[in-house]
């Protein structure tokens, strides 16, 4: 009833899962990930214990194939289970029990595992693999995962229909304010088009919580500084200095992660112009 991809970034720093299903709030059941450890997806009569158990095995140095073998060997219900695992190095691993509903299966390779059940056919996982391998290795992992998930959705996905989707990405110290390992944790729990909605949420997440590109920052001086000051004053943010006023406004708009003293991110400037 679900299709998913678990994967590792090309530099090995990030791990994540993207998943979609005709199932309410699939993001509450399928994905688990830990920075510098790996990621696990449990589905098809999901055994939620696979999540902490799988991460615990990965943490001790067991490879992905070993984790899958350990999880399924200890599970009397394994014939109806499906699981995908990726660790800090090497190939990912996927398992589909003999009693999973057709079509069910998976593929795996260096740094990824893709699996699905109750799908329209094998083209779903094949198209997901093609999209994953064709994606830019240097692109953010969330974008690569979403590209693979979108390919599966466009191939027909879950043959029962669409309802929910989720994206989870972790990397050490790369979460909000540098105080978390959760880069992105986005969920569409009940929607007629969950994968496109997940893409919209990722766009919003990157605007609000992404880090500015130093090469594109604009100096806050001259005419630009005057414009920004005027727009901030109009919005009720005067401040002791332009930096203070901009930081005050950005905090209200949830753009504080993109603030750099003495400069302005073009995305922040566009948002300010659009808001005034």
Secondary structure per residue as TSV (DSSP state, phi and psi in degrees):
chain	resnum	aa	ss	phi	psi
A	1	X	-	360.0	15.7
A	2	X	E	-155.8	149.2
A	3	X	E	-131.8	142.4
A	4	X	E	-151.2	162.7
A	5	X	E	-134.0	131.6
A	6	X	E	-110.9	139.0
A	7	X	E	-157.3	164.4
A	8	X	E	-119.8	143.3
A	9	X	-	-67.7	160.2
A	10	X	T	-60.8	-32.8
A	11	X	T	-85.7	-2.9
A	12	X	S	78.8	1.4
A	13	X	S	-84.8	-22.6
A	14	X	E	-121.0	146.8
A	15	X	E	-133.4	150.5
A	16	X	E	-169.0	175.6
A	17	X	E	-140.4	140.3
A	18	X	E	-125.9	137.6
A	19	X	E	-148.7	147.0
A	20	X	E	-142.4	154.4
A	21	X	E	-166.6	158.5
A	22	X	S	-89.0	73.8
A	23	X	S	-160.3	135.6
A	24	X	T	-67.0	127.8
A	25	X	T	52.8	55.7
A	26	X	G	-59.5	-28.3
A	27	X	G	-66.6	-15.8
A	28	X	G	-83.3	-12.6
A	29	X	T	-117.4	-42.7
A	30	X	S	-80.1	-51.6
A	31	X	E	-89.8	147.4
A	32	X	E	-150.2	140.1
A	33	X	E	-154.2	151.4
A	34	X	E	-140.0	132.9
A	35	X	T	-58.4	138.1
A	36	X	T	60.3	20.6
A	37	X	T	-127.6	-58.3
A	38	X	E	150.3	-163.9
A	39	X	E	-145.7	150.0
A	40	X	E	-136.0	137.0
A	41	X	E	-121.9	123.1
A	42	X	E	-114.7	130.1
A	43	X	E	-155.2	176.1
A	44	X	S	62.4	93.1
A	45	X	S	49.6	52.6
A	46	X	-	-49.6	133.0
A	47	X	-	-95.5	100.2
A	48	X	T	-66.0	-17.9
A	49	X	H	-68.1	-20.0
A	50	X	H	-58.9	-29.8
A	51	X	H	-65.7	-60.5
A	52	X	H	-67.2	-35.1
A	53	X	H	-67.4	-41.8
A	54	X	H	-64.1	-43.9
A	55	X	H	-65.8	-36.8
A	56	X	H	-62.9	-41.8
A	57	X	H	-65.9	-43.6
A	58	X	H	-60.3	-39.3
A	59	X	H	-61.2	-29.6
A	60	X	T	-87.2	-0.2
A	61	X	T	101.1	2.0
A	62	X	-	-68.0	135.5
A	63	X	-	-77.1	172.8
A	64	X	H	-59.1	-44.5
A	65	X	H	-62.7	-38.9
A	66	X	H	-66.4	-36.1
A	67	X	H	-65.3	-46.4
A	68	X	H	-59.5	-44.8
A	69	X	H	-62.1	-41.9
A	70	X	H	-68.0	-42.8
A	71	X	H	-63.5	-47.3
A	72	X	H	-74.9	-33.3
A	73	X	H	-62.7	-32.8
A	74	X	T	-90.8	6.0
A	75	X	-	-116.6	112.8
A	76	X	T	-65.5	-19.7
A	77	X	T	-96.2	16.7
A	78	X	G	-60.6	-25.2
A	79	X	G	-63.7	-21.9
A	80	X	G	-106.9	5.9
A	81	X	-	-95.0	160.1
A	82	X	E	-141.2	138.7
A	83	X	E	-149.6	146.0
A	84	X	E	-129.5	140.6
A	85	X	E	-139.0	141.5
A	86	X	E	-136.7	140.2
A	87	X	-	-111.9	-158.6
A	88	X	S	-80.8	-14.0
A	89	X	S	-155.7	160.1
A	90	X	S	79.0	-170.6
A	91	X	B	-70.7	150.0
A	92	X	-	-77.0	174.1
A	93	X	E	-140.9	144.5
A	94	X	E	-135.5	149.9
A	95	X	E	-138.6	135.6
A	96	X	E	-129.7	118.4
A	97	X	-	-67.6	153.1
A	98	X	T	-63.5	-22.7
A	99	X	T	-102.1	12.8
A	100	X	S	-68.0	147.3
A	101	X	-	-70.8	137.2
A	102	X	S	-66.1	153.8
A	103	X	S	-79.3	139.2
A	104	X	-	-138.0	140.2
A	105	X	E	171.4	-175.9
A	106	X	E	-162.3	168.8
A	107	X	E	-138.4	154.7
A	108	X	E	-147.3	159.8
A	109	X	E	-163.9	-165.4
A	110	X	B	-60.1	109.7
A	111	X	T	79.7	13.5
A	112	X	E	-155.3	158.4
A	113	X	E	-146.6	136.4
A	114	X	E	-127.0	136.5
A	115	X	E	-152.4	154.6
A	116	X	E	-163.3	157.6
A	117	X	E	-143.9	156.4
A	118	X	S	52.3	44.9
A	119	X	B	-95.1	164.7
A	120	X	S	-67.4	-19.9
A	121	X	-	163.6	177.8
A	122	X	T	-65.2	-16.5
A	123	X	H	-63.3	-22.2
A	124	X	H	-63.3	-52.9
A	125	X	H	-71.9	-31.8
A	126	X	H	-66.6	-42.9
A	127	X	H	-67.1	-34.1
A	128	X	H	-64.9	-43.2
A	129	X	H	-61.9	-44.6
A	130	X	H	-58.8	-44.2
A	131	X	H	-66.0	-40.5
A	132	X	H	-62.2	-48.0
A	133	X	H	-68.4	-27.4
A	134	X	H	-83.2	-14.1
A	135	X	S	-72.9	154.6
A	136	X	-	-68.2	118.9
A	137	X	T	-59.4	-23.5
A	138	X	T	-89.2	-5.2
A	139	X	S	-72.1	156.5
A	140	X	-	-56.0	140.8
A	141	X	H	-57.1	-38.9
A	142	X	H	-57.4	-39.8
A	143	X	H	-68.2	-39.9
A	144	X	H	-67.0	-41.7
A	145	X	H	-63.2	-43.2
A	146	X	H	-64.3	-38.6
A	147	X	H	-61.1	-41.5
A	148	X	H	-67.2	-43.0
A	149	X	H	-63.8	-41.6
A	150	X	H	-62.2	-39.3
A	151	X	H	-62.4	-41.1
A	152	X	H	-64.9	-39.9
A	153	X	H	-64.8	-43.6
A	154	X	H	-69.5	-24.0
A	155	X	T	-79.2	-6.3
A	156	X	T	123.3	-26.3
A	157	X	-	55.0	-139.6
A	158	X	B	-68.0	122.3
A	159	X	T	-70.1	-11.6
A	160	X	T	-83.1	-16.4
A	161	X	-	129.3	-161.6
A	162	X	-	-125.9	144.8
A	163	X	-	-149.0	-47.2
A	164	X	E	-141.9	163.4
A	165	X	E	-156.4	158.7
A	166	X	E	-154.5	156.7
A	167	X	E	-140.6	126.5
A	168	X	E	-131.2	124.8
A	169	X	E	-132.9	134.5
A	170	X	E	-127.8	149.2
A	171	X	E	-160.8	140.2
A	172	X	T	-57.4	119.7
A	173	X	T	70.3	12.2
A	174	X	-	-101.7	8.1
A	175	X	S	-82.5	-171.1
A	176	X	G	-54.3	124.9
A	177	X	G	65.0	11.8
A	178	X	G	72.9	11.2
A	179	X	S	-105.0	7.2
A	180	X	-	-144.3	158.5
A	181	X	S	-95.9	-2.2
A	182	X	E	-87.8	104.1
A	183	X	E	-72.3	-45.0
A	184	X	E	-151.4	136.3
A	185	X	E	-141.3	87.5
A	186	X	E	-115.3	136.9
A	187	X	E	-137.5	133.9
A	188	X	E	-113.7	106.5
A	189	X	-	-86.1	-30.2
A	190	X	S	-158.7	103.1
A	191	X	-	-155.6	147.7
A	192	X	T	-71.2	-26.2
A	193	X	T	-132.3	72.3
A	194	X	H	-66.5	-34.6
A	195	X	H	-71.1	-47.9
A	196	X	H	-58.4	-36.1
A	197	X	H	-66.6	-37.8
A	198	X	H	-62.3	-39.6
A	199	X	H	-62.1	-40.5
A	200	X	H	-63.2	-41.9
A	201	X	H	-64.7	-37.1
A	202	X	H	-66.3	-39.6
A	203	X	H	-58.9	-46.0
A	204	X	H	-64.6	-41.8
A	205	X	H	-60.7	-42.9
A	206	X	H	-67.8	-35.4
A	207	X	H	-64.2	-47.7
A	208	X	H	-79.3	-34.3
A	209	X	H	-120.4	-2.0
A	210	X	-	-72.5	158.8
A	211	X	-	-90.1	142.0
A	212	X	-	-68.4	148.1
A	213	X	-	-81.0	116.2
A	214	X	G	-56.1	-29.9
A	215	X	G	-71.3	-18.7
A	216	X	G	-104.5	-4.8
A	217	X	-	-62.5	141.3
A	218	X	E	-107.2	136.9
A	219	X	E	-69.1	133.9
A	220	X	-	-88.0	79.8
A	221	X	-	-147.6	171.6
A	222	X	H	57.4	-138.8
A	223	X	H	-64.2	-34.5
A	224	X	H	-66.3	-41.8
A	225	X	H	-62.1	-40.9
A	226	X	H	-63.9	-42.4
A	227	X	H	-62.5	-47.5
A	228	X	H	-62.4	-43.6
A	229	X	H	-58.6	-45.1
A	230	X	H	-63.9	-41.2
A	231	X	H	-68.5	-37.4
A	232	X	H	-67.5	-41.4
A	233	X	H	-62.2	-42.4
A	234	X	H	-62.4	-28.7
A	235	X	T	-88.4	0.8
A	236	X	T	88.1	23.5
A	237	X	-	-125.7	91.7
A	238	X	-	-88.7	-57.2
A	239	X	-	71.1	158.8
A	240	X	S	-71.1	-29.0
A	241	X	S	-140.3	167.6
A	242	X	H	-62.3	-41.4
A	243	X	H	-59.6	-43.2
A	244	X	H	-64.1	-43.7
A	245	X	H	-64.4	-42.3
A	246	X	H	-67.1	-40.6
A	247	X	H	-64.8	-38.2
A	248	X	H	-63.2	-47.7
A	249	X	H	-63.9	-43.1
A	250	X	H	-62.6	-34.9
A	251	X	H	-63.5	-38.2
A	252	X	H	-68.5	-36.5
A	253	X	H	-87.7	1.4
A	254	X	T	63.3	33.4
A	255	X	-	-111.0	16.9
A	256	X	G	-61.9	-25.2
A	257	X	G	-69.3	-15.0
A	258	X	G	-103.8	10.8
A	259	X	-	-90.6	130.3
A	260	X	B	-130.0	120.6
A	261	X	T	-54.4	133.5
A	262	X	T	81.5	-3.7
A	263	X	E	-138.9	172.3
A	264	X	E	-141.7	135.1
A	265	X	-	-71.2	132.5
A	266	X	H	-55.4	-31.8
A	267	X	H	-68.1	-37.1
A	268	X	H	-67.5	-42.0
A	269	X	H	-61.5	-43.0
A	270	X	H	-62.4	-40.4
A	271	X	H	-66.4	-41.8
A	272	X	H	-63.0	-43.8
A	273	X	H	-64.2	-37.1
A	274	X	H	-71.9	-23.9
A	275	X	H	-88.3	-12.8
A	276	X	-	-117.8	360.0
